[in-house]
Amino acid sequence: MTPEDFAKEFRMLKDDLVKGYFTKGGEISRIQILKDAGLSDKQIEVVGSVFSDGLIDALYTVLLGLDGCATIGSEQNDYVLKDEDGNLVAGSGELESYAWEEFHGSQI
């Protein structure tokens, strides 16, 4: 796996979680909980957007942290992350640009 593929996997994770939480009848759907709390469809849409943004911030920060470019919690460390074939996935500084593109590049 390449750093680019790794960043894409995190983006797909984010997309799958948002879709799962905010799709009626989905296995992990939270729509009925929000409706039971009295939220309108428009309010649920806003909650979905905030949830998506929160996941972007969290997952992007984790990717940068694994690449040594940001803190995870209160510490910034250099990590080396390899896939099962020994390919360097994080720790070269290369992951940062792919993470940016996956989580922020299409929004610019």
LOPA-737388 format. One record per residue: residue number from 1; z, x, y of N, C-alpha, C, O in turn; residue in one letter. Coordinates in nm, 2 decimals. Atoms other than C-alpha are relative to their C-alpha. Example, Ala and Ser with C-alpha at 12.3 -4.5 7.8 and 13.67 -1.06 7.14 Angstrom:
residues 2
<i:1	nZ:0.00	nX:0.09	nY:-0.12	caZ:0.78	caX:1.23	caY:-0.45	cZ:0.00	cX:0.09	cY:0.12	oZ:0.07	oX:0.19	oY:0.12	aa:A>
<i:2	nZ:0.00	nX:-0.09	nY:-0.11	caZ:0.71	caX:1.37	caY:-0.11	cZ:0.08	cX:-0.08	cY:0.11	oZ:0.09	oX:-0.03	oY:0.22	aa:S>
***
This chain:
residues 108
<i:1	nZ:0.00	nX:0.08	nY:-0.12	caZ:0.00	caX:0.00	caY:0.00	cZ:0.00	cX:0.09	cY:0.12	oZ:0.07	oX:0.19	oY:0.13	aa:M>
<i:2	nZ:0.00	nX:-0.08	nY:-0.13	caZ:-0.08	caX:0.13	caY:0.35	cZ:0.09	cX:-0.06	cY:0.10	oZ:0.14	oX:-0.18	oY:0.08	aa:T>
<i:3	nZ:-0.08	nX:0.06	nY:-0.11	caZ:0.13	caX:0.08	caY:0.66	cZ:-0.07	cX:-0.13	cY:0.06	oZ:0.01	oX:-0.22	oY:0.09	aa:P>
<i:4	nZ:0.06	nX:0.12	nY:-0.05	caZ:-0.13	caX:-0.17	caY:0.78	cZ:0.02	cX:-0.12	cY:-0.10	oZ:0.05	oX:-0.23	oY:-0.05	aa:E>
<i:5	nZ:-0.03	nX:0.11	nY:0.09	caZ:-0.10	caX:-0.37	caY:0.46	cZ:0.14	cX:-0.05	cY:0.00	oZ:0.17	oX:-0.17	oY:-0.01	aa:D>
<i:6	nZ:-0.15	nX:0.03	nY:0.00	caZ:0.28	caX:-0.36	caY:0.48	cZ:0.03	cX:-0.09	cY:0.12	oZ:0.10	oX:-0.19	oY:0.11	aa:F>
<i:7	nZ:-0.02	nX:0.08	nY:-0.12	caZ:0.27	caX:-0.50	caY:0.84	cZ:-0.06	cX:-0.14	cY:-0.02	oZ:-0.01	oX:-0.24	oY:0.02	aa:A>
<i:8	nZ:0.06	nX:0.13	nY:0.03	caZ:0.03	caX:-0.77	caY:0.72	cZ:0.08	cX:-0.09	cY:-0.09	oZ:0.09	oX:-0.21	oY:-0.07	aa:K>
<i:9	nZ:-0.09	nX:0.07	nY:0.09	caZ:0.27	caX:-0.87	caY:0.44	cZ:0.11	cX:-0.06	cY:0.08	oZ:0.15	oX:-0.18	oY:0.05	aa:E>
<i:10	nZ:-0.11	nX:0.05	nY:-0.09	caZ:0.55	caX:-0.91	caY:0.70	cZ:-0.05	cX:-0.12	cY:0.08	oZ:0.02	oX:-0.22	oY:0.10	aa:F>
<i:11	nZ:0.06	nX:0.11	nY:-0.08	caZ:0.32	caX:-1.13	caY:0.91	cZ:-0.02	cX:-0.12	cY:-0.09	oZ:0.01	oX:-0.24	oY:-0.05	aa:R>
<i:12	nZ:0.02	nX:0.11	nY:0.09	caZ:0.23	caX:-1.34	caY:0.61	cZ:0.14	cX:-0.06	cY:-0.04	oZ:0.14	oX:-0.19	oY:-0.06	aa:M>
<i:13	nZ:-0.13	nX:0.06	nY:0.02	caZ:0.60	caX:-1.38	caY:0.53	cZ:0.05	cX:-0.09	cY:0.11	oZ:0.09	oX:-0.20	oY:0.08	aa:L>
<i:14	nZ:-0.04	nX:0.09	nY:-0.12	caZ:0.67	caX:-1.51	caY:0.88	cZ:-0.08	cX:-0.13	cY:0.00	oZ:-0.02	oX:-0.23	oY:0.01	aa:K>
<i:15	nZ:0.09	nX:0.12	nY:0.00	caZ:0.37	caX:-1.75	caY:0.86	cZ:0.05	cX:-0.10	cY:-0.12	oZ:0.05	oX:-0.22	oY:-0.09	aa:D>
<i:16	nZ:-0.04	nX:0.09	nY:0.12	caZ:0.49	caX:-1.88	caY:0.51	cZ:0.13	cX:-0.06	cY:0.03	oZ:0.15	oX:-0.18	oY:-0.01	aa:D>
<i:17	nZ:-0.13	nX:0.06	nY:-0.03	caZ:0.84	caX:-1.93	caY:0.63	cZ:-0.01	cX:-0.12	cY:0.10	oZ:0.05	oX:-0.22	oY:0.09	aa:L>
<i:18	nZ:0.02	nX:0.10	nY:-0.10	caZ:0.74	caX:-2.12	caY:0.94	cZ:-0.07	cX:-0.13	cY:-0.06	oZ:-0.03	oX:-0.24	oY:-0.04	aa:V>
<i:19	nZ:0.07	nX:0.11	nY:0.07	caZ:0.49	caX:-2.33	caY:0.74	cZ:0.09	cX:-0.08	cY:-0.09	oZ:0.09	oX:-0.20	oY:-0.09	aa:K>
<i:20	nZ:-0.09	nX:0.06	nY:0.10	caZ:0.75	caX:-2.40	caY:0.47	cZ:0.11	cX:-0.08	cY:0.07	oZ:0.14	oX:-0.19	oY:0.02	aa:G>
<i:21	nZ:-0.11	nX:0.07	nY:-0.07	caZ:1.02	caX:-2.50	caY:0.71	cZ:-0.05	cX:-0.13	cY:0.08	oZ:0.03	oX:-0.22	oY:0.10	aa:Y>
<i:22	nZ:0.05	nX:0.10	nY:-0.09	caZ:0.80	caX:-2.72	caY:0.92	cZ:-0.12	cX:-0.08	cY:-0.05	oZ:-0.21	oX:-0.13	oY:0.03	aa:F>
<i:23	nZ:0.10	nX:0.08	nY:0.07	caZ:0.57	caX:-2.89	caY:0.67	cZ:0.07	cX:-0.12	cY:-0.07	oZ:0.16	oX:-0.09	oY:-0.16	aa:T>
<i:24	nZ:-0.07	nX:0.11	nY:0.07	caZ:0.67	caX:-3.24	caY:0.56	cZ:-0.02	cX:0.01	cY:-0.15	oZ:-0.13	oX:0.03	oY:-0.20	aa:K>
<i:25	nZ:0.01	nX:0.00	nY:0.15	caZ:0.75	caX:-3.26	caY:0.19	cZ:0.00	cX:0.14	cY:-0.06	oZ:-0.01	oX:0.15	oY:-0.18	aa:G>
<i:26	nZ:0.00	nX:-0.14	nY:0.05	caZ:0.75	caX:-2.88	caY:0.16	cZ:0.13	cX:0.03	cY:-0.07	oZ:0.24	oX:-0.03	oY:-0.04	aa:G>
<i:27	nZ:-0.12	nX:-0.04	nY:0.08	caZ:1.00	caX:-2.72	caY:-0.08	cZ:0.12	cX:0.04	cY:0.08	oZ:0.23	oX:0.01	oY:0.05	aa:E>
<i:28	nZ:-0.11	nX:-0.05	nY:-0.09	caZ:1.20	caX:-2.56	caY:0.20	cZ:0.00	cX:-0.07	cY:0.14	oZ:0.06	oX:-0.02	oY:0.23	aa:I>
<i:29	nZ:0.02	nX:0.07	nY:-0.13	caZ:1.11	caX:-2.81	caY:0.47	cZ:0.14	cX:-0.04	cY:0.06	oZ:0.23	oX:-0.08	oY:-0.01	aa:S>
<i:30	nZ:-0.12	nX:0.03	nY:-0.08	caZ:1.38	caX:-2.87	caY:0.74	cZ:-0.03	cX:-0.12	cY:0.09	oZ:0.05	oX:-0.15	oY:0.18	aa:R>
<i:31	nZ:0.04	nX:0.10	nY:-0.09	caZ:1.19	caX:-3.15	caY:0.91	cZ:0.10	cX:-0.12	cY:-0.01	oZ:0.14	oX:-0.18	oY:0.10	aa:I>
<i:32	nZ:-0.09	nX:0.11	nY:0.01	caZ:1.41	caX:-3.43	caY:0.77	cZ:0.14	cX:0.02	cY:0.06	oZ:0.20	oX:-0.07	oY:0.12	aa:Q>
<i:33	nZ:-0.13	nX:-0.04	nY:-0.06	caZ:1.73	caX:-3.25	caY:0.87	cZ:-0.01	cX:-0.02	cY:0.16	oZ:0.08	oX:-0.07	oY:0.22	aa:I>
<i:34	nZ:0.02	nX:0.01	nY:-0.15	caZ:1.59	caX:-3.23	caY:1.23	cZ:-0.02	cX:-0.15	cY:0.04	oZ:0.04	oX:-0.19	oY:0.15	aa:L>
<i:35	nZ:0.02	nX:0.15	nY:-0.04	caZ:1.48	caX:-3.60	caY:1.23	cZ:0.13	cX:-0.07	cY:-0.01	oZ:0.17	oX:-0.15	oY:0.07	aa:K>
<i:36	nZ:-0.13	nX:0.06	nY:0.01	caZ:1.82	caX:-3.70	caY:1.10	cZ:0.10	cX:0.03	cY:0.11	oZ:0.19	oX:-0.04	oY:0.14	aa:D>
<i:37	nZ:-0.09	nX:-0.04	nY:-0.12	caZ:1.98	caX:-3.51	caY:1.39	cZ:-0.05	cX:-0.07	cY:0.13	oZ:0.01	oX:-0.05	oY:0.23	aa:A>
<i:38	nZ:0.05	nX:0.08	nY:-0.11	caZ:1.77	caX:-3.74	caY:1.62	cZ:-0.11	cX:0.07	cY:0.08	oZ:-0.14	oX:0.02	oY:0.19	aa:G>
<i:39	nZ:0.10	nX:-0.06	nY:-0.07	caZ:1.50	caX:-3.50	caY:1.72	cZ:-0.13	cX:-0.07	cY:-0.01	oZ:-0.17	oX:-0.13	oY:-0.12	aa:L>
<i:40	nZ:0.13	nX:0.06	nY:0.00	caZ:1.16	caX:-3.64	caY:1.82	cZ:-0.10	cX:0.10	cY:-0.06	oZ:-0.07	oX:0.22	oY:-0.08	aa:S>
<i:41	nZ:0.11	nX:-0.09	nY:0.05	caZ:0.83	caX:-3.49	caY:1.68	cZ:-0.02	cX:0.11	cY:0.10	oZ:-0.04	oX:0.23	oY:0.06	aa:D>
<i:42	nZ:0.03	nX:-0.11	nY:-0.10	caZ:0.78	caX:-3.30	caY:2.01	cZ:0.12	cX:0.10	cY:0.00	oZ:0.09	oX:0.22	oY:0.01	aa:K>
<i:43	nZ:-0.12	nX:-0.09	nY:0.00	caZ:1.14	caX:-3.16	caY:1.99	cZ:-0.01	cX:0.09	cY:-0.13	oZ:0.03	oX:0.21	oY:-0.12	aa:Q>
<i:44	nZ:0.01	nX:-0.08	nY:0.12	caZ:1.08	caX:-3.05	caY:1.63	cZ:-0.11	cX:0.10	cY:0.01	oZ:-0.10	oX:0.21	oY:-0.04	aa:I>
<i:45	nZ:0.10	nX:-0.10	nY:-0.02	caZ:0.76	caX:-2.88	caY:1.74	cZ:0.05	cX:0.12	cY:0.08	oZ:0.02	oX:0.23	oY:0.06	aa:E>
<i:46	nZ:-0.06	nX:-0.10	nY:-0.08	caZ:0.96	caX:-2.69	caY:2.00	cZ:0.09	cX:0.09	cY:-0.08	oZ:0.09	oX:0.21	oY:-0.07	aa:V>
<i:47	nZ:-0.09	nX:-0.08	nY:0.09	caZ:1.22	caX:-2.59	caY:1.74	cZ:-0.09	cX:0.09	cY:-0.09	oZ:-0.05	oX:0.21	oY:-0.11	aa:V>
<i:48	nZ:0.09	nX:-0.08	nY:0.08	caZ:0.93	caX:-2.47	caY:1.52	cZ:-0.05	cX:0.12	cY:0.07	oZ:-0.06	oX:0.23	oY:0.02	aa:G>
<i:49	nZ:0.05	nX:-0.11	nY:-0.08	caZ:0.80	caX:-2.26	caY:1.80	cZ:0.11	cX:0.11	cY:0.02	oZ:0.08	oX:0.23	oY:0.02	aa:S>
<i:50	nZ:-0.11	nX:-0.09	nY:-0.02	caZ:1.14	caX:-2.11	caY:1.87	cZ:0.03	cX:0.08	cY:-0.13	oZ:0.06	oX:0.20	oY:-0.12	aa:V>
<i:51	nZ:-0.02	nX:-0.06	nY:0.13	caZ:1.19	caX:-2.04	caY:1.50	cZ:-0.10	cX:0.11	cY:-0.02	oZ:-0.07	oX:0.22	oY:-0.07	aa:F>
<i:52	nZ:0.11	nX:-0.10	nY:0.02	caZ:0.85	caX:-1.86	caY:1.48	cZ:0.03	cX:0.12	cY:0.09	oZ:0.01	oX:0.23	oY:0.04	aa:S>
<i:53	nZ:-0.03	nX:-0.11	nY:-0.09	caZ:0.94	caX:-1.65	caY:1.79	cZ:0.11	cX:0.09	cY:-0.05	oZ:0.11	oX:0.21	oY:-0.04	aa:D>
<i:54	nZ:-0.11	nX:-0.07	nY:0.05	caZ:1.27	caX:-1.56	caY:1.64	cZ:-0.03	cX:0.09	cY:-0.12	oZ:0.01	oX:0.20	oY:-0.13	aa:G>
<i:55	nZ:0.05	nX:-0.07	nY:0.11	caZ:1.11	caX:-1.45	caY:1.32	cZ:-0.08	cX:0.12	cY:0.04	oZ:-0.07	oX:0.23	oY:-0.02	aa:L>
<i:56	nZ:0.08	nX:-0.11	nY:-0.05	caZ:0.86	caX:-1.24	caY:1.51	cZ:0.09	cX:0.11	cY:0.05	oZ:0.07	oX:0.23	oY:0.01	aa:I>
<i:57	nZ:-0.09	nX:-0.10	nY:-0.06	caZ:1.13	caX:-1.06	caY:1.70	cZ:0.08	cX:0.07	cY:-0.11	oZ:0.08	oX:0.20	oY:-0.11	aa:D>
<i:58	nZ:-0.08	nX:-0.06	nY:0.11	caZ:1.34	caX:-1.00	caY:1.38	cZ:-0.09	cX:0.09	cY:-0.09	oZ:-0.05	oX:0.20	oY:-0.11	aa:A>
<i:59	nZ:0.08	nX:-0.08	nY:0.09	caZ:1.06	caX:-0.89	caY:1.15	cZ:-0.07	cX:0.12	cY:0.07	oZ:-0.08	oX:0.23	oY:0.01	aa:L>
<i:60	nZ:0.06	nX:-0.11	nY:-0.07	caZ:0.89	caX:-0.68	caY:1.41	cZ:0.10	cX:0.11	cY:0.02	oZ:0.07	oX:0.23	oY:0.01	aa:Y>
<i:61	nZ:-0.10	nX:-0.10	nY:-0.02	caZ:1.21	caX:-0.50	caY:1.49	cZ:0.04	cX:0.07	cY:-0.13	oZ:0.06	oX:0.19	oY:-0.13	aa:T>
<i:62	nZ:-0.03	nX:-0.06	nY:0.13	caZ:1.28	caX:-0.44	caY:1.12	cZ:-0.11	cX:0.10	cY:-0.03	oZ:-0.08	oX:0.22	oY:-0.07	aa:V>
<i:63	nZ:0.12	nX:-0.10	nY:0.03	caZ:0.93	caX:-0.28	caY:1.08	cZ:0.02	cX:0.12	cY:0.09	oZ:0.00	oX:0.23	oY:0.04	aa:L>
<i:64	nZ:-0.02	nX:-0.12	nY:-0.08	caZ:0.99	caX:-0.06	caY:1.38	cZ:0.12	cX:0.08	cY:-0.04	oZ:0.11	oX:0.21	oY:-0.03	aa:L>
<i:65	nZ:-0.11	nX:-0.07	nY:0.04	caZ:1.33	caX:0.03	caY:1.26	cZ:-0.02	cX:0.08	cY:-0.13	oZ:0.02	oX:0.20	oY:-0.14	aa:G>
<i:66	nZ:0.03	nX:-0.07	nY:0.12	caZ:1.20	caX:0.13	caY:0.92	cZ:-0.09	cX:0.12	cY:0.03	oZ:-0.09	oX:0.22	oY:-0.04	aa:L>
<i:67	nZ:0.09	nX:-0.11	nY:-0.04	caZ:0.94	caX:0.35	caY:1.10	cZ:0.08	cX:0.10	cY:0.09	oZ:0.02	oX:0.20	oY:0.13	aa:D>
<i:68	nZ:-0.08	nX:-0.09	nY:-0.08	caZ:1.22	caX:0.51	caY:1.30	cZ:-0.02	cX:-0.01	cY:0.15	oZ:0.02	oX:0.07	oY:0.23	aa:G>
<i:69	nZ:0.04	nX:0.03	nY:-0.14	caZ:1.10	caX:0.36	caY:1.63	cZ:0.09	cX:-0.09	cY:0.07	oZ:0.07	oX:-0.12	oY:0.19	aa:C>
<i:70	nZ:-0.09	nX:0.10	nY:-0.06	caZ:1.38	caX:0.11	caY:1.69	cZ:0.13	cX:0.00	cY:-0.08	oZ:0.14	oX:0.05	oY:-0.19	aa:A>
<i:71	nZ:-0.13	nX:0.01	nY:0.07	caZ:1.74	caX:0.04	caY:1.60	cZ:-0.01	cX:-0.12	cY:-0.09	oZ:-0.07	oX:-0.22	oY:-0.06	aa:T>
<i:72	nZ:-0.03	nX:0.12	nY:0.09	caZ:1.83	caX:-0.19	caY:1.31	cZ:0.15	cX:-0.02	cY:0.01	oZ:0.23	oX:0.06	oY:-0.04	aa:I>
<i:73	nZ:-0.14	nX:0.01	nY:-0.04	caZ:2.16	caX:-0.32	caY:1.43	cZ:0.04	cX:0.09	cY:0.11	oZ:-0.02	oX:0.08	oY:0.22	aa:G>
<i:74	nZ:-0.05	nX:-0.09	nY:-0.11	caZ:2.34	caX:-0.05	caY:1.62	cZ:-0.05	cX:0.14	cY:-0.02	oZ:-0.02	oX:0.23	oY:0.07	aa:S>
<i:75	nZ:0.04	nX:-0.14	nY:0.02	caZ:2.18	caX:0.26	caY:1.47	cZ:-0.15	cX:0.01	cY:-0.02	oZ:-0.22	oX:-0.08	oY:-0.07	aa:E>
<i:76	nZ:0.14	nX:-0.04	nY:0.02	caZ:1.84	caX:0.42	caY:1.48	cZ:0.00	cX:0.12	cY:-0.08	oZ:0.05	oX:0.22	oY:-0.05	aa:Q>
<i:77	nZ:0.02	nX:-0.11	nY:0.09	caZ:1.75	caX:0.64	caY:1.19	cZ:-0.14	cX:0.02	cY:-0.04	oZ:-0.22	oX:-0.07	oY:-0.02	aa:N>
<i:78	nZ:0.13	nX:-0.02	nY:0.05	caZ:1.45	caX:0.79	caY:1.04	cZ:0.00	cX:-0.03	cY:-0.15	oZ:0.09	oX:0.01	oY:-0.22	aa:D>
<i:79	nZ:0.00	nX:0.04	nY:0.14	caZ:1.36	caX:0.63	caY:0.71	cZ:-0.14	cX:0.04	cY:-0.06	oZ:-0.24	oX:0.06	oY:0.01	aa:Y>
<i:80	nZ:0.13	nX:-0.02	nY:0.07	caZ:1.09	caX:0.71	caY:0.45	cZ:-0.01	cX:-0.11	cY:-0.11	oZ:0.08	oX:-0.12	oY:-0.19	aa:V>
<i:81	nZ:0.02	nX:0.11	nY:0.09	caZ:0.96	caX:0.41	caY:0.26	cZ:-0.13	cX:0.02	cY:-0.07	oZ:-0.23	oX:0.03	oY:0.00	aa:L>
<i:82	nZ:0.12	nX:-0.02	nY:0.08	caZ:0.71	caX:0.45	caY:-0.02	cZ:-0.01	cX:-0.12	cY:-0.09	oZ:0.09	oX:-0.18	oY:-0.14	aa:K>
<i:83	nZ:0.02	nX:0.10	nY:0.10	caZ:0.55	caX:0.20	caY:-0.25	cZ:0.02	cX:0.06	cY:-0.13	oZ:0.04	oX:0.18	oY:-0.15	aa:D>
<i:84	nZ:-0.02	nX:-0.04	nY:0.13	caZ:0.57	caX:0.22	caY:-0.62	cZ:-0.10	cX:0.11	cY:-0.05	oZ:-0.07	oX:0.18	oY:-0.15	aa:E>
<i:85	nZ:0.09	nX:-0.10	nY:0.03	caZ:0.27	caX:0.45	caY:-0.63	cZ:0.02	cX:0.13	cY:0.08	oZ:-0.05	oX:0.23	oY:0.07	aa:D>
<i:86	nZ:-0.03	nX:-0.12	nY:-0.08	caZ:0.43	caX:0.70	caY:-0.39	cZ:-0.07	cX:0.01	cY:0.14	oZ:-0.05	oX:0.11	oY:0.21	aa:G>
<i:87	nZ:0.07	nX:0.00	nY:-0.13	caZ:0.22	caX:0.60	caY:-0.09	cZ:0.10	cX:-0.03	cY:0.11	oZ:0.18	oX:-0.12	oY:0.10	aa:N>
<i:88	nZ:-0.09	nX:0.01	nY:-0.11	caZ:0.40	caX:0.64	caY:0.24	cZ:-0.03	cX:-0.13	cY:0.08	oZ:-0.14	oX:-0.15	oY:0.12	aa:L>
<i:89	nZ:0.02	nX:0.13	nY:-0.06	caZ:0.45	caX:0.29	caY:0.39	cZ:0.06	cX:0.00	cY:0.14	oZ:0.01	oX:-0.05	oY:0.24	aa:V>
<i:90	nZ:-0.07	nX:-0.01	nY:-0.13	caZ:0.70	caX:0.36	caY:0.67	cZ:0.07	cX:0.14	cY:0.01	oZ:0.11	oX:0.20	oY:-0.09	aa:A>
<i:91	nZ:-0.06	nX:-0.12	nY:-0.03	caZ:0.84	caX:0.67	caY:0.83	cZ:-0.09	cX:0.11	cY:0.06	oZ:-0.05	oX:0.22	oY:0.10	aa:G>
<i:92	nZ:0.09	nX:-0.09	nY:-0.06	caZ:0.53	caX:0.83	caY:0.96	cZ:-0.03	cX:-0.03	cY:0.15	oZ:-0.09	oX:0.05	oY:0.22	aa:S>
<i:93	nZ:0.03	nX:0.04	nY:-0.14	caZ:0.53	caX:0.65	caY:1.30	cZ:-0.13	cX:-0.09	cY:0.00	oZ:-0.16	oX:-0.14	oY:0.11	aa:G>
<i:94	nZ:0.13	nX:0.07	nY:0.00	caZ:0.20	caX:0.49	caY:1.19	cZ:0.02	cX:-0.16	cY:-0.01	oZ:-0.06	oX:-0.23	oY:0.04	aa:E>
<i:95	nZ:-0.03	nX:0.14	nY:0.01	caZ:0.36	caX:0.15	caY:1.11	cZ:0.01	cX:-0.08	cY:0.13	oZ:-0.02	oX:-0.20	oY:0.14	aa:L>
<i:96	nZ:-0.03	nX:0.06	nY:-0.13	caZ:0.45	caX:0.08	caY:1.47	cZ:-0.12	cX:-0.07	cY:0.05	oZ:-0.11	oX:-0.19	oY:0.10	aa:E>
<i:97	nZ:0.12	nX:0.06	nY:-0.06	caZ:0.09	caX:0.02	caY:1.59	cZ:-0.05	cX:-0.12	cY:-0.08	oZ:-0.09	oX:-0.22	oY:-0.03	aa:S>
<i:98	nZ:0.04	nX:0.12	nY:0.08	caZ:0.01	caX:-0.21	caY:1.29	cZ:0.09	cX:-0.12	cY:0.02	oZ:0.05	oX:-0.23	oY:0.02	aa:Y>
<i:99	nZ:-0.10	nX:0.11	nY:-0.02	caZ:0.33	caX:-0.41	caY:1.34	cZ:-0.03	cX:-0.07	cY:0.13	oZ:-0.03	oX:-0.19	oY:0.14	aa:A>
<i:100	nZ:0.03	nX:0.06	nY:-0.13	caZ:0.24	caX:-0.46	caY:1.71	cZ:-0.12	cX:-0.09	cY:-0.01	oZ:-0.12	oX:-0.20	oY:0.04	aa:W>
<i:101	nZ:0.13	nX:0.08	nY:0.01	caZ:-0.11	caX:-0.58	caY:1.63	cZ:0.03	cX:-0.13	cY:-0.08	oZ:-0.02	oX:-0.23	oY:-0.04	aa:E>
<i:102	nZ:-0.03	nX:0.12	nY:0.08	caZ:0.02	caX:-0.82	caY:1.36	cZ:0.08	cX:-0.10	cY:0.07	oZ:0.06	oX:-0.22	oY:0.06	aa:E>
<i:103	nZ:-0.10	nX:0.09	nY:-0.06	caZ:0.30	caX:-0.97	caY:1.57	cZ:-0.03	cX:-0.03	cY:0.14	oZ:0.02	oX:-0.13	oY:0.19	aa:F>
<i:104	nZ:0.02	nX:0.02	nY:-0.14	caZ:0.18	caX:-0.94	caY:1.92	cZ:-0.14	cX:0.02	cY:0.05	oZ:-0.18	oX:-0.04	oY:0.15	aa:H>
<i:105	nZ:0.13	nX:-0.03	nY:-0.04	caZ:-0.18	caX:-0.82	caY:1.94	cZ:-0.09	cX:-0.13	cY:0.02	oZ:-0.16	oX:-0.14	oY:0.11	aa:G>
<i:106	nZ:0.08	nX:0.12	nY:0.00	caZ:-0.34	caX:-1.16	caY:1.87	cZ:0.05	cX:-0.10	cY:0.11	oZ:-0.02	oX:-0.19	oY:0.15	aa:S>
<i:107	nZ:-0.06	nX:0.09	nY:-0.10	caZ:-0.11	caX:-1.32	caY:2.14	cZ:-0.04	cX:0.04	cY:0.14	oZ:-0.01	oX:-0.03	oY:0.24	aa:Q>
<i:108	nZ:0.03	nX:-0.06	nY:-0.14	caZ:-0.23	caX:-1.10	caY:2.43	cZ:-0.13	cX:-0.06	cY:0.05	oZ:-0.17	oX:-0.03	oY:0.16	aa:I>
***
